[in-house]
Amino acid sequence: MSFIIIQGKLLTPNDFPDIQTLHQRITDFIIRYNDSAQPIKWSYTVAQMMEKFATN
């Protein structure tokens, strides 16, 4: 999980009364997120990537 997910879904707005509450909410969020997370289904192929970054 990246920090951008935590920031967008949990930390904005930052309404935590203390560091212990923040820690607990992050921990709870990670547990919930990991229980429901699905793998990313990539549609961009390796060939497309190689073509895009090939130097001519």
mmCIF entry with sequence, helices, sheets and N, C-alpha, C, O atoms, coordinates in Angstrom:
data_MODEL
# 
_entry.id   MODEL 
# 
_entity.id                         1 
_entity.type                       polymer 
_entity.pdbx_number_of_molecules   1 
# 
_entity_poly.entity_id                      1 
_entity_poly.type                           'polypeptide(L)' 
_entity_poly.nstd_linkage                   no 
_entity_poly.nstd_monomer                   no 
_entity_poly.pdbx_seq_one_letter_code       MSFIIIQGKLLTPNDFPDIQTLHQRITDFIIRYNDSAQPIKWSYTVAQMMEKFATN 
_entity_poly.pdbx_seq_one_letter_code_can   MSFIIIQGKLLTPNDFPDIQTLHQRITDFIIRYNDSAQPIKWSYTVAQMMEKFATN 
_entity_poly.pdbx_strand_id                 A 
# 
loop_
_entity_poly_seq.entity_id 
_entity_poly_seq.num 
_entity_poly_seq.mon_id 
_entity_poly_seq.hetero 
1 1  MET n 
1 2  SER n 
1 3  PHE n 
1 4  ILE n 
1 5  ILE n 
1 6  ILE n 
1 7  GLN n 
1 8  GLY n 
1 9  LYS n 
1 10 LEU n 
1 11 LEU n 
1 12 THR n 
1 13 PRO n 
1 14 ASN n 
1 15 ASP n 
1 16 PHE n 
1 17 PRO n 
1 18 ASP n 
1 19 ILE n 
1 20 GLN n 
1 21 THR n 
1 22 LEU n 
1 23 HIS n 
1 24 GLN n 
1 25 ARG n 
1 26 ILE n 
1 27 THR n 
1 28 ASP n 
1 29 PHE n 
1 30 ILE n 
1 31 ILE n 
1 32 ARG n 
1 33 TYR n 
1 34 ASN n 
1 35 ASP n 
1 36 SER n 
1 37 ALA n 
1 38 GLN n 
1 39 PRO n 
1 40 ILE n 
1 41 LYS n 
1 42 TRP n 
1 43 SER n 
1 44 TYR n 
1 45 THR n 
1 46 VAL n 
1 47 ALA n 
1 48 GLN n 
1 49 MET n 
1 50 MET n 
1 51 GLU n 
1 52 LYS n 
1 53 PHE n 
1 54 ALA n 
1 55 THR n 
1 56 ASN n 
# 
_struct_asym.id          A 
_struct_asym.entity_id   1 
# 
loop_
_struct_conf.conf_type_id 
_struct_conf.id 
_struct_conf.pdbx_PDB_helix_id 
_struct_conf.beg_label_comp_id 
_struct_conf.beg_label_asym_id 
_struct_conf.beg_label_seq_id 
_struct_conf.pdbx_beg_PDB_ins_code 
_struct_conf.end_label_comp_id 
_struct_conf.end_label_asym_id 
_struct_conf.end_label_seq_id 
_struct_conf.pdbx_end_PDB_ins_code 
_struct_conf.beg_auth_comp_id 
_struct_conf.beg_auth_asym_id 
_struct_conf.beg_auth_seq_id 
_struct_conf.end_auth_comp_id 
_struct_conf.end_auth_asym_id 
_struct_conf.end_auth_seq_id 
_struct_conf.pdbx_PDB_helix_class 
_struct_conf.details 
_struct_conf.pdbx_PDB_helix_length 
HELX_P HELX_P1 AA1 PHE A 3  ? ILE A 6  ? PHE A 3  ILE A 6  1 ? 4  
HELX_P HELX_P2 AA2 GLN A 7  ? LEU A 11 ? GLN A 7  LEU A 11 3 ? 5  
HELX_P HELX_P3 AA3 ILE A 19 ? SER A 36 ? ILE A 19 SER A 36 1 ? 18 
HELX_P HELX_P4 AA4 VAL A 46 ? PHE A 53 ? VAL A 46 PHE A 53 1 ? 8  
# 
_struct_conf_type.id          HELX_P 
_struct_conf_type.criteria    ? 
_struct_conf_type.reference   ? 
# 
loop_
_atom_site.group_PDB 
_atom_site.id 
_atom_site.type_symbol 
_atom_site.label_atom_id 
_atom_site.label_alt_id 
_atom_site.label_comp_id 
_atom_site.label_asym_id 
_atom_site.label_entity_id 
_atom_site.label_seq_id 
_atom_site.pdbx_PDB_ins_code 
_atom_site.Cartn_x 
_atom_site.Cartn_y 
_atom_site.Cartn_z 
_atom_site.occupancy 
_atom_site.B_iso_or_equiv 
_atom_site.pdbx_formal_charge 
_atom_site.auth_seq_id 
_atom_site.auth_comp_id 
_atom_site.auth_asym_id 
_atom_site.auth_atom_id 
_atom_site.pdbx_PDB_model_num 
ATOM 1   N N  . MET A 1 1  ? 0.850   -1.161 0.000   1.00 0.00 ? 1  MET A N  1 
ATOM 2   C CA . MET A 1 1  ? 0.000   0.000  0.000   1.00 0.00 ? 1  MET A CA 1 
ATOM 3   C C  . MET A 1 1  ? 0.897   1.225  0.000   1.00 0.00 ? 1  MET A C  1 
ATOM 4   O O  . MET A 1 1  ? 1.905   1.284  0.705   1.00 0.00 ? 1  MET A O  1 
ATOM 5   N N  . SER A 1 2  ? 0.514   2.179  -0.790  1.00 0.00 ? 2  SER A N  1 
ATOM 6   C CA . SER A 1 2  ? 1.332   3.384  -0.852  1.00 0.00 ? 2  SER A CA 1 
ATOM 7   C C  . SER A 1 2  ? 0.770   4.474  0.061   1.00 0.00 ? 2  SER A C  1 
ATOM 8   O O  . SER A 1 2  ? -0.397  4.446  0.453   1.00 0.00 ? 2  SER A O  1 
ATOM 9   N N  . PHE A 1 3  ? 1.618   5.413  0.379   1.00 0.00 ? 3  PHE A N  1 
ATOM 10  C CA . PHE A 1 3  ? 1.214   6.508  1.254   1.00 0.00 ? 3  PHE A CA 1 
ATOM 11  C C  . PHE A 1 3  ? 0.098   7.329  0.620   1.00 0.00 ? 3  PHE A C  1 
ATOM 12  O O  . PHE A 1 3  ? -0.743  7.869  1.338   1.00 0.00 ? 3  PHE A O  1 
ATOM 13  N N  . ILE A 1 4  ? 0.069   7.436  -0.704  1.00 0.00 ? 4  ILE A N  1 
ATOM 14  C CA . ILE A 1 4  ? -0.959  8.245  -1.371  1.00 0.00 ? 4  ILE A CA 1 
ATOM 15  C C  . ILE A 1 4  ? -2.352  7.700  -1.085  1.00 0.00 ? 4  ILE A C  1 
ATOM 16  O O  . ILE A 1 4  ? -3.302  8.475  -0.971  1.00 0.00 ? 4  ILE A O  1 
ATOM 17  N N  . ILE A 1 5  ? -2.492  6.385  -0.967  1.00 0.00 ? 5  ILE A N  1 
ATOM 18  C CA . ILE A 1 5  ? -3.791  5.789  -0.645  1.00 0.00 ? 5  ILE A CA 1 
ATOM 19  C C  . ILE A 1 5  ? -4.192  6.173  0.773   1.00 0.00 ? 5  ILE A C  1 
ATOM 20  O O  . ILE A 1 5  ? -5.326  6.588  1.012   1.00 0.00 ? 5  ILE A O  1 
ATOM 21  N N  . ILE A 1 6  ? -3.270  6.036  1.702   1.00 0.00 ? 6  ILE A N  1 
ATOM 22  C CA . ILE A 1 6  ? -3.570  6.403  3.093   1.00 0.00 ? 6  ILE A CA 1 
ATOM 23  C C  . ILE A 1 6  ? -3.882  7.889  3.190   1.00 0.00 ? 6  ILE A C  1 
ATOM 24  O O  . ILE A 1 6  ? -4.816  8.280  3.890   1.00 0.00 ? 6  ILE A O  1 
ATOM 25  N N  . GLN A 1 7  ? -3.122  8.711  2.505   1.00 0.00 ? 7  GLN A N  1 
ATOM 26  C CA . GLN A 1 7  ? -3.350  10.154 2.572   1.00 0.00 ? 7  GLN A CA 1 
ATOM 27  C C  . GLN A 1 7  ? -4.718  10.520 2.020   1.00 0.00 ? 7  GLN A C  1 
ATOM 28  O O  . GLN A 1 7  ? -5.454  11.289 2.638   1.00 0.00 ? 7  GLN A O  1 
ATOM 29  N N  . GLY A 1 8  ? -5.062  9.970  0.859   1.00 0.00 ? 8  GLY A N  1 
ATOM 30  C CA . GLY A 1 8  ? -6.330  10.339 0.225   1.00 0.00 ? 8  GLY A CA 1 
ATOM 31  C C  . GLY A 1 8  ? -7.554  9.792  0.928   1.00 0.00 ? 8  GLY A C  1 
ATOM 32  O O  . GLY A 1 8  ? -8.604  10.436 0.925   1.00 0.00 ? 8  GLY A O  1 
ATOM 33  N N  . LYS A 1 9  ? -7.446  8.621  1.529   1.00 0.00 ? 9  LYS A N  1 
ATOM 34  C CA . LYS A 1 9  ? -8.615  7.985  2.124   1.00 0.00 ? 9  LYS A CA 1 
ATOM 35  C C  . LYS A 1 9  ? -8.708  8.132  3.632   1.00 0.00 ? 9  LYS A C  1 
ATOM 36  O O  . LYS A 1 9  ? -9.770  7.892  4.206   1.00 0.00 ? 9  LYS A O  1 
ATOM 37  N N  . LEU A 1 10 ? -7.628  8.518  4.281   1.00 0.00 ? 10 LEU A N  1 
ATOM 38  C CA . LEU A 1 10 ? -7.646  8.543  5.748   1.00 0.00 ? 10 LEU A CA 1 
ATOM 39  C C  . LEU A 1 10 ? -7.150  9.857  6.342   1.00 0.00 ? 10 LEU A C  1 
ATOM 40  O O  . LEU A 1 10 ? -7.751  10.360 7.291   1.00 0.00 ? 10 LEU A O  1 
ATOM 41  N N  . LEU A 1 11 ? -6.094  10.413 5.822   1.00 0.00 ? 11 LEU A N  1 
ATOM 42  C CA . LEU A 1 11 ? -5.426  11.529 6.489   1.00 0.00 ? 11 LEU A CA 1 
ATOM 43  C C  . LEU A 1 11 ? -5.958  12.903 6.116   1.00 0.00 ? 11 LEU A C  1 
ATOM 44  O O  . LEU A 1 11 ? -5.550  13.897 6.716   1.00 0.00 ? 11 LEU A O  1 
ATOM 45  N N  . THR A 1 12 ? -6.847  12.984 5.152   1.00 0.00 ? 12 THR A N  1 
ATOM 46  C CA . THR A 1 12 ? -7.391  14.280 4.769   1.00 0.00 ? 12 THR A CA 1 
ATOM 47  C C  . THR A 1 12 ? -8.874  14.304 5.087   1.00 0.00 ? 12 THR A C  1 
ATOM 48  O O  . THR A 1 12 ? -9.588  13.477 4.519   1.00 0.00 ? 12 THR A O  1 
ATOM 49  N N  . PRO A 1 13 ? -9.395  15.144 5.915   1.00 0.00 ? 13 PRO A N  1 
ATOM 50  C CA . PRO A 1 13 ? -8.675  16.133 6.709   1.00 0.00 ? 13 PRO A CA 1 
ATOM 51  C C  . PRO A 1 13 ? -7.986  15.476 7.908   1.00 0.00 ? 13 PRO A C  1 
ATOM 52  O O  . PRO A 1 13 ? -8.330  14.362 8.302   1.00 0.00 ? 13 PRO A O  1 
ATOM 53  N N  . ASN A 1 14 ? -7.043  16.161 8.458   1.00 0.00 ? 14 ASN A N  1 
ATOM 54  C CA . ASN A 1 14 ? -6.255  15.594 9.568   1.00 0.00 ? 14 ASN A CA 1 
ATOM 55  C C  . ASN A 1 14 ? -6.884  15.992 10.904  1.00 0.00 ? 14 ASN A C  1 
ATOM 56  O O  . ASN A 1 14 ? -6.490  16.981 11.522  1.00 0.00 ? 14 ASN A O  1 
ATOM 57  N N  . ASP A 1 15 ? -7.849  15.219 11.327  1.00 0.00 ? 15 ASP A N  1 
ATOM 58  C CA . ASP A 1 15 ? -8.606  15.529 12.550  1.00 0.00 ? 15 ASP A CA 1 
ATOM 59  C C  . ASP A 1 15 ? -8.321  14.525 13.667  1.00 0.00 ? 15 ASP A C  1 
ATOM 60  O O  . ASP A 1 15 ? -9.243  13.944 14.238  1.00 0.00 ? 15 ASP A O  1 
ATOM 61  N N  . PHE A 1 16 ? -7.055  14.330 13.968  1.00 0.00 ? 16 PHE A N  1 
ATOM 62  C CA . PHE A 1 16 ? -6.664  13.362 14.979  1.00 0.00 ? 16 PHE A CA 1 
ATOM 63  C C  . PHE A 1 16 ? -6.254  14.099 16.250  1.00 0.00 ? 16 PHE A C  1 
ATOM 64  O O  . PHE A 1 16 ? -5.385  14.970 16.211  1.00 0.00 ? 16 PHE A O  1 
ATOM 65  N N  . PRO A 1 17 ? -6.874  13.753 17.370  1.00 0.00 ? 17 PRO A N  1 
ATOM 66  C CA . PRO A 1 17 ? -6.582  14.474 18.611  1.00 0.00 ? 17 PRO A CA 1 
ATOM 67  C C  . PRO A 1 17 ? -5.188  14.213 19.172  1.00 0.00 ? 17 PRO A C  1 
ATOM 68  O O  . PRO A 1 17 ? -4.635  15.052 19.884  1.00 0.00 ? 17 PRO A O  1 
ATOM 69  N N  . ASP A 1 18 ? -4.614  13.041 18.851  1.00 0.00 ? 18 ASP A N  1 
ATOM 70  C CA . ASP A 1 18 ? -3.285  12.734 19.371  1.00 0.00 ? 18 ASP A CA 1 
ATOM 71  C C  . ASP A 1 18 ? -2.624  11.672 18.497  1.00 0.00 ? 18 ASP A C  1 
ATOM 72  O O  . ASP A 1 18 ? -3.272  11.081 17.632  1.00 0.00 ? 18 ASP A O  1 
ATOM 73  N N  . ILE A 1 19 ? -1.347  11.433 18.722  1.00 0.00 ? 19 ILE A N  1 
ATOM 74  C CA . ILE A 1 19 ? -0.572  10.506 17.898  1.00 0.00 ? 19 ILE A CA 1 
ATOM 75  C C  . ILE A 1 19 ? -1.045  9.065  18.069  1.00 0.00 ? 19 ILE A C  1 
ATOM 76  O O  . ILE A 1 19 ? -0.972  8.272  17.129  1.00 0.00 ? 19 ILE A O  1 
ATOM 77  N N  . GLN A 1 20 ? -1.525  8.724  19.252  1.00 0.00 ? 20 GLN A N  1 
ATOM 78  C CA . GLN A 1 20 ? -2.018  7.364  19.482  1.00 0.00 ? 20 GLN A CA 1 
ATOM 79  C C  . GLN A 1 20 ? -3.265  7.088  18.638  1.00 0.00 ? 20 GLN A C  1 
ATOM 80  O O  . GLN A 1 20 ? -3.410  6.000  18.081  1.00 0.00 ? 20 GLN A O  1 
ATOM 81  N N  . THR A 1 21 ? -4.148  8.056  18.545  1.00 0.00 ? 21 THR A N  1 
ATOM 82  C CA . THR A 1 21 ? -5.347  7.916  17.717  1.00 0.00 ? 21 THR A CA 1 
ATOM 83  C C  . THR A 1 21 ? -4.974  7.790  16.258  1.00 0.00 ? 21 THR A C  1 
ATOM 84  O O  . THR A 1 21 ? -5.533  6.961  15.540  1.00 0.00 ? 21 THR A O  1 
ATOM 85  N N  . LEU A 1 22 ? -4.033  8.606  15.813  1.00 0.00 ? 22 LEU A N  1 
ATOM 86  C CA . LEU A 1 22 ? -3.558  8.527  14.435  1.00 0.00 ? 22 LEU A CA 1 
ATOM 87  C C  . LEU A 1 22 ? -2.983  7.143  14.149  1.00 0.00 ? 22 LEU A C  1 
ATOM 88  O O  . LEU A 1 22 ? -3.309  6.532  13.130  1.00 0.00 ? 22 LEU A O  1 
ATOM 89  N N  . HIS A 1 23 ? -2.140  6.654  15.034  1.00 0.00 ? 23 HIS A N  1 
ATOM 90  C CA . HIS A 1 23 ? -1.530  5.331  14.870  1.00 0.00 ? 23 HIS A CA 1 
ATOM 91  C C  . HIS A 1 23 ? -2.601  4.247  14.778  1.00 0.00 ? 23 HIS A C  1 
ATOM 92  O O  . HIS A 1 23 ? -2.531  3.374  13.913  1.00 0.00 ? 23 HIS A O  1 
ATOM 93  N N  . GLN A 1 24 ? -3.581  4.301  15.658  1.00 0.00 ? 24 GLN A N  1 
ATOM 94  C CA . GLN A 1 24 ? -4.639  3.285  15.666  1.00 0.00 ? 24 GLN A CA 1 
ATOM 95  C C  . GLN A 1 24 ? -5.479  3.347  14.393  1.00 0.00 ? 24 GLN A C  1 
ATOM 96  O O  . GLN A 1 24 ? -5.822  2.306  13.833  1.00 0.00 ? 24 GLN A O  1 
ATOM 97  N N  . ARG A 1 25 ? -5.812  4.541  13.932  1.00 0.00 ? 25 ARG A N  1 
ATOM 98  C CA . ARG A 1 25 ? -6.613  4.664  12.706  1.00 0.00 ? 25 ARG A CA 1 
ATOM 99  C C  . ARG A 1 25 ? -5.846  4.170  11.482  1.00 0.00 ? 25 ARG A C  1 
ATOM 100 O O  . ARG A 1 25 ? -6.428  3.543  10.596  1.00 0.00 ? 25 ARG A O  1 
ATOM 101 N N  . ILE A 1 26 ? -4.550  4.449  11.427  1.00 0.00 ? 26 ILE A N  1 
ATOM 102 C CA . ILE A 1 26 ? -3.743  3.939  10.307  1.00 0.00 ? 26 ILE A CA 1 
ATOM 103 C C  . ILE A 1 26 ? -3.691  2.418  10.351  1.00 0.00 ? 26 ILE A C  1 
ATOM 104 O O  . ILE A 1 26 ? -3.863  1.760  9.325   1.00 0.00 ? 26 ILE A O  1 
ATOM 105 N N  . THR A 1 27 ? -3.459  1.863  11.522  1.00 0.00 ? 27 THR A N  1 
ATOM 106 C CA . THR A 1 27 ? -3.408  0.406  11.669  1.00 0.00 ? 27 THR A CA 1 
ATOM 107 C C  . THR A 1 27 ? -4.739  -0.220 11.271  1.00 0.00 ? 27 THR A C  1 
ATOM 108 O O  . THR A 1 27 ? -4.759  -1.199 10.525  1.00 0.00 ? 27 THR A O  1 
ATOM 109 N N  . ASP A 1 28 ? -5.844  0.327  11.753  1.00 0.00 ? 28 ASP A N  1 
ATOM 110 C CA . ASP A 1 28 ? -7.171  -0.191 11.399  1.00 0.00 ? 28 ASP A CA 1 
ATOM 111 C C  . ASP A 1 28 ? -7.425  -0.094 9.901   1.00 0.00 ? 28 ASP A C  1 
ATOM 112 O O  . ASP A 1 28 ? -7.979  -1.013 9.298   1.00 0.00 ? 28 ASP A O  1 
ATOM 113 N N  . PHE A 1 29 ? -7.019  1.023  9.303   1.00 0.00 ? 29 PHE A N  1 
ATOM 114 C CA . PHE A 1 29 ? -7.211  1.212  7.866   1.00 0.00 ? 29 PHE A CA 1 
ATOM 115 C C  . PHE A 1 29 ? -6.429  0.169  7.074   1.00 0.00 ? 29 PHE A C  1 
ATOM 116 O O  . PHE A 1 29 ? -6.960  -0.417 6.131   1.00 0.00 ? 29 PHE A O  1 
ATOM 117 N N  . ILE A 1 30 ? -5.191  -0.065 7.443   1.00 0.00 ? 30 ILE A N  1 
ATOM 118 C CA . ILE A 1 30 ? -4.360  -1.038 6.732   1.00 0.00 ? 30 ILE A CA 1 
ATOM 119 C C  . ILE A 1 30 ? -4.985  -2.429 6.812   1.00 0.00 ? 30 ILE A C  1 
ATOM 120 O O  . ILE A 1 30 ? -5.010  -3.153 5.817   1.00 0.00 ? 30 ILE A O  1 
ATOM 121 N N  . ILE A 1 31 ? -5.480  -2.803 7.963   1.00 0.00 ? 31 ILE A N  1 
ATOM 122 C CA . ILE A 1 31 ? -6.134  -4.108 8.114   1.00 0.00 ? 31 ILE A CA 1 
ATOM 123 C C  . ILE A 1 31 ? -7.355  -4.201 7.213   1.00 0.00 ? 31 ILE A C  1 
ATOM 124 O O  . ILE A 1 31 ? -7.513  -5.187 6.493   1.00 0.00 ? 31 ILE A O  1 
ATOM 125 N N  . ARG A 1 32 ? -8.223  -3.190 7.239   1.00 0.00 ? 32 ARG A N  1 
ATOM 126 C CA . ARG A 1 32 ? -9.422  -3.191 6.380   1.00 0.00 ? 32 ARG A CA 1 
ATOM 127 C C  . ARG A 1 32 ? -9.044  -3.206 4.910   1.00 0.00 ? 32 ARG A C  1 
ATOM 128 O O  . ARG A 1 32 ? -9.624  -3.953 4.123   1.00 0.00 ? 32 ARG A O  1 
ATOM 129 N N  . TYR A 1 33 ? -8.075  -2.384 4.541   1.00 0.00 ? 33 TYR A N  1 
ATOM 130 C CA . TYR A 1 33 ? -7.653  -2.289 3.138   1.00 0.00 ? 33 TYR A CA 1 
ATOM 131 C C  . TYR A 1 33 ? -7.101  -3.633 2.656   1.00 0.00 ? 33 TYR A C  1 
ATOM 132 O O  . TYR A 1 33 ? -7.449  -4.088 1.566   1.00 0.00 ? 33 TYR A O  1 
ATOM 133 N N  . ASN A 1 34 ? -6.259  -4.257 3.442   1.00 0.00 ? 34 ASN A N  1 
ATOM 134 C CA . ASN A 1 34 ? -5.671  -5.534 3.046   1.00 0.00 ? 34 ASN A CA 1 
ATOM 135 C C  . ASN A 1 34 ? -6.713  -6.641 2.932   1.00 0.00 ? 34 ASN A C  1 
ATOM 136 O O  . ASN A 1 34 ? -6.547  -7.565 2.136   1.00 0.00 ? 34 ASN A O  1 
ATOM 137 N N  . ASP A 1 35 ? -7.780  -6.559 3.716   1.00 0.00 ? 35 ASP A N  1 
ATOM 138 C CA . ASP A 1 35 ? -8.848  -7.555 3.631   1.00 0.00 ? 35 ASP A CA 1 
ATOM 139 C C  . ASP A 1 35 ? -9.644  -7.436 2.333   1.00 0.00 ? 35 ASP A C  1 
ATOM 140 O O  . ASP A 1 35 ? -10.196 -8.426 1.853   1.00 0.00 ? 35 ASP A O  1 
ATOM 141 N N  . SER A 1 36 ? -9.709  -6.236 1.762   1.00 0.00 ? 36 SER A N  1 
ATOM 142 C CA . SER A 1 36 ? -10.539 -6.031 0.568   1.00 0.00 ? 36 SER A CA 1 
ATOM 143 C C  . SER A 1 36 ? -9.744  -5.699 -0.690  1.00 0.00 ? 36 SER A C  1 
ATOM 144 O O  . SER A 1 36 ? -10.328 -5.548 -1.763  1.00 0.00 ? 36 SER A O  1 
ATOM 145 N N  . ALA A 1 37 ? -8.439  -5.583 -0.579  1.00 0.00 ? 37 ALA A N  1 
ATOM 146 C CA . ALA A 1 37 ? -7.615  -5.179 -1.727  1.00 0.00 ? 37 ALA A CA 1 
ATOM 147 C C  . ALA A 1 37 ? -7.662  -6.239 -2.830  1.00 0.00 ? 37 ALA A C  1 
ATOM 148 O O  . ALA A 1 37 ? -7.709  -7.439 -2.560  1.00 0.00 ? 37 ALA A O  1 
ATOM 149 N N  . GLN A 1 38 ? -7.648  -5.771 -4.058  1.00 0.00 ? 38 GLN A N  1 
ATOM 150 C CA . GLN A 1 38 ? -7.636  -6.634 -5.234  1.00 0.00 ? 38 GLN A CA 1 
ATOM 151 C C  . GLN A 1 38 ? -6.379  -6.337 -6.035  1.00 0.00 ? 38 GLN A C  1 
ATOM 152 O O  . GLN A 1 38 ? -5.920  -5.195 -6.058  1.00 0.00 ? 38 GLN A O  1 
ATOM 153 N N  . PRO A 1 39 ? -5.813  -7.347 -6.694  1.00 0.00 ? 39 PRO A N  1 
ATOM 154 C CA . PRO A 1 39 ? -4.639  -7.073 -7.522  1.00 0.00 ? 39 PRO A CA 1 
ATOM 155 C C  . PRO A 1 39 ? -4.987  -6.145 -8.679  1.00 0.00 ? 39 PRO A C  1 
ATOM 156 O O  . PRO A 1 39 ? -6.110  -6.140 -9.183  1.00 0.00 ? 39 PRO A O  1 
ATOM 157 N N  . ILE A 1 40 ? -4.003  -5.369 -9.081  1.00 0.00 ? 40 ILE A N  1 
ATOM 158 C CA . ILE A 1 40 ? -4.179  -4.475 -10.224 1.00 0.00 ? 40 ILE A CA 1 
ATOM 159 C C  . ILE A 1 40 ? -4.156  -5.314 -11.494 1.00 0.00 ? 40 ILE A C  1 
ATOM 160 O O  . ILE A 1 40 ? -3.289  -6.171 -11.666 1.00 0.00 ? 40 ILE A O  1 
ATOM 161 N N  . LYS A 1 41 ? -5.105  -5.063 -12.374 1.00 0.00 ? 41 LYS A N  1 
ATOM 162 C CA . LYS A 1 41 ? -5.134  -5.751 -13.658 1.00 0.00 ? 41 LYS A CA 1 
ATOM 163 C C  . LYS A 1 41 ? -4.557  -4.797 -14.701 1.00 0.00 ? 41 LYS A C  1 
ATOM 164 O O  . LYS A 1 41 ? -5.238  -3.889 -15.177 1.00 0.00 ? 41 LYS A O  1 
ATOM 165 N N  . TRP A 1 42 ? -3.303  -5.020 -15.042 1.00 0.00 ? 42 TRP A N  1 
ATOM 166 C CA . TRP A 1 42 ? -2.601  -4.139 -15.957 1.00 0.00 ? 42 TRP A CA 1 
ATOM 167 C C  . TRP A 1 42 ? -3.115  -4.329 -17.376 1.00 0.00 ? 42 TRP A C  1 
ATOM 168 O O  . TRP A 1 42 ? -3.345  -5.458 -17.811 1.00 0.00 ? 42 TRP A O  1 
ATOM 169 N N  . SER A 1 43 ? -3.294  -3.237 -18.092 1.00 0.00 ? 43 SER A N  1 
ATOM 170 C CA . SER A 1 43 ? -3.695  -3.314 -19.497 1.00 0.00 ? 43 SER A CA 1 
ATOM 171 C C  . SER A 1 43 ? -2.553  -2.850 -20.404 1.00 0.00 ? 43 SER A C  1 
ATOM 172 O O  . SER A 1 43 ? -2.616  -3.014 -21.622 1.00 0.00 ? 43 SER A O  1 
ATOM 173 N N  . TYR A 1 44 ? -1.541  -2.288 -19.822 1.00 0.00 ? 44 TYR A N  1 
ATOM 174 C CA . TYR A 1 44 ? -0.382  -1.794 -20.559 1.00 0.00 ? 44 TYR A CA 1 
ATOM 175 C C  . TYR A 1 44 ? 0.606   -2.939 -20.690 1.00 0.00 ? 44 TYR A C  1 
ATOM 176 O O  . TYR A 1 44 ? 1.065   -3.473 -19.680 1.00 0.00 ? 44 TYR A O  1 
ATOM 177 N N  . THR A 1 45 ? 0.937   -3.321 -21.899 1.00 0.00 ? 45 THR A N  1 
ATOM 178 C CA . THR A 1 45 ? 1.805   -4.477 -22.100 1.00 0.00 ? 45 THR A CA 1 
ATOM 179 C C  . THR A 1 45 ? 3.279   -4.090 -22.031 1.00 0.00 ? 45 THR A C  1 
ATOM 180 O O  . THR A 1 45 ? 3.640   -2.919 -22.147 1.00 0.00 ? 45 THR A O  1 
ATOM 181 N N  . VAL A 1 46 ? 4.107   -5.092 -21.841 1.00 0.00 ? 46 VAL A N  1 
ATOM 182 C CA . VAL A 1 46 ? 5.552   -4.874 -21.831 1.00 0.00 ? 46 VAL A CA 1 
ATOM 183 C C  . VAL A 1 46 ? 5.995   -4.335 -23.189 1.00 0.00 ? 46 VAL A C  1 
ATOM 184 O O  . VAL A 1 46 ? 6.848   -3.450 -23.257 1.00 0.00 ? 46 VAL A O  1 
ATOM 185 N N  . ALA A 1 47 ? 5.425   -4.859 -24.258 1.00 0.00 ? 47 ALA A N  1 
ATOM 186 C CA . ALA A 1 47 ? 5.770   -4.397 -25.607 1.00 0.00 ? 47 ALA A CA 1 
ATOM 187 C C  . ALA A 1 47 ? 5.445   -2.913 -25.767 1.00 0.00 ? 47 ALA A C  1 
ATOM 188 O O  . ALA A 1 47 ? 6.240   -2.167 -26.339 1.00 0.00 ? 47 ALA A O  1 
ATOM 189 N N  . GLN A 1 48 ? 4.294   -2.481 -25.273 1.00 0.00 ? 48 GLN A N  1 
ATOM 190 C CA . GLN A 1 48 ? 3.935   -1.066 -25.354 1.00 0.00 ? 48 GLN A CA 1 
ATOM 191 C C  . GLN A 1 48 ? 4.908   -0.206 -24.552 1.00 0.00 ? 48 GLN A C  1 
ATOM 192 O O  . GLN A 1 48 ? 5.292   0.877  -24.992 1.00 0.00 ? 48 GLN A O  1 
ATOM 193 N N  . MET A 1 49 ? 5.300   -0.681 -23.393 1.00 0.00 ? 49 MET A N  1 
ATOM 194 C CA . MET A 1 49 ? 6.243   0.051  -22.561 1.00 0.00 ? 49 MET A CA 1 
ATOM 195 C C  . MET A 1 49 ? 7.595   0.161  -23.255 1.00 0.00 ? 49 MET A C  1 
ATOM 196 O O  . MET A 1 49 ? 8.196   1.234  -23.291 1.00 0.00 ? 49 MET A O  1 
ATOM 197 N N  . MET A 1 50 ? 8.072   -0.958 -23.807 1.00 0.00 ? 50 MET A N  1 
ATOM 198 C CA . MET A 1 50 ? 9.355   -0.958 -24.481 1.00 0.00 ? 50 MET A CA 1 
ATOM 199 C C  . MET A 1 50 ? 9.337   -0.006 -25.687 1.00 0.00 ? 50 MET A C  1 
ATOM 200 O O  . MET A 1 50 ? 10.312  0.700  -25.947 1.00 0.00 ? 50 MET A O  1 
ATOM 201 N N  . GLU A 1 51 ? 8.233   0.002  -26.406 1.00 0.00 ? 51 GLU A N  1 
ATOM 202 C CA . GLU A 1 51 ? 8.106   0.889  -27.561 1.00 0.00 ? 51 GLU A CA 1 
ATOM 203 C C  . GLU A 1 51 ? 8.129   2.348  -27.110 1.00 0.00 ? 51 GLU A C  1 
ATOM 204 O O  . GLU A 1 51 ? 8.773   3.188  -27.737 1.00 0.00 ? 51 GLU A O  1 
ATOM 205 N N  . LYS A 1 52 ? 7.431   2.639  -26.032 1.00 0.00 ? 52 LYS A N  1 
ATOM 206 C CA . LYS A 1 52 ? 7.353   4.021  -25.539 1.00 0.00 ? 52 LYS A CA 1 
ATOM 207 C C  . LYS A 1 52 ? 8.725   4.525  -25.088 1.00 0.00 ? 52 LYS A C  1 
ATOM 208 O O  . LYS A 1 52 ? 9.062   5.685  -25.325 1.00 0.00 ? 52 LYS A O  1 
ATOM 209 N N  . PHE A 1 53 ? 9.512   3.678  -24.447 1.00 0.00 ? 53 PHE A N  1 
ATOM 210 C CA . PHE A 1 53 ? 10.768  4.127  -23.883 1.00 0.00 ? 53 PHE A CA 1 
ATOM 211 C C  . PHE A 1 53 ? 11.987  3.794  -24.739 1.00 0.00 ? 53 PHE A C  1 
ATOM 212 O O  . PHE A 1 53 ? 13.122  4.032  -24.328 1.00 0.00 ? 53 PHE A O  1 
ATOM 213 N N  . ALA A 1 54 ? 11.755  3.254  -25.905 1.00 0.00 ? 54 ALA A N  1 
ATOM 214 C CA . ALA A 1 54 ? 12.869  2.934  -26.804 1.00 0.00 ? 54 ALA A CA 1 
ATOM 215 C C  . ALA A 1 54 ? 13.520  4.236  -27.289 1.00 0.00 ? 54 ALA A C  1 
ATOM 216 O O  . ALA A 1 54 ? 12.840  5.210  -27.612 1.00 0.00 ? 54 ALA A O  1 
ATOM 217 N N  . THR A 1 55 ? 14.818  4.221  -27.329 1.00 0.00 ? 55 THR A N  1 
ATOM 218 C CA . THR A 1 55 ? 15.535  5.397  -27.852 1.00 0.00 ? 55 THR A CA 1 
ATOM 219 C C  . THR A 1 55 ? 15.812  5.182  -29.320 1.00 0.00 ? 55 THR A C  1 
ATOM 220 O O  . THR A 1 55 ? 16.227  4.100  -29.735 1.00 0.00 ? 55 THR A O  1 
ATOM 221 N N  . ASN A 1 56 ? 15.589  6.179  -30.075 1.00 0.00 ? 56 ASN A N  1 
ATOM 222 C CA . ASN A 1 56 ? 15.815  6.106  -31.525 1.00 0.00 ? 56 ASN A CA 1 
ATOM 223 C C  . ASN A 1 56 ? 17.107  6.763  -31.910 1.00 0.00 ? 56 ASN A C  1 
ATOM 224 O O  . ASN A 1 56 ? 17.455  6.794  -33.091 1.00 0.00 ? 56 ASN A O  1 
# 
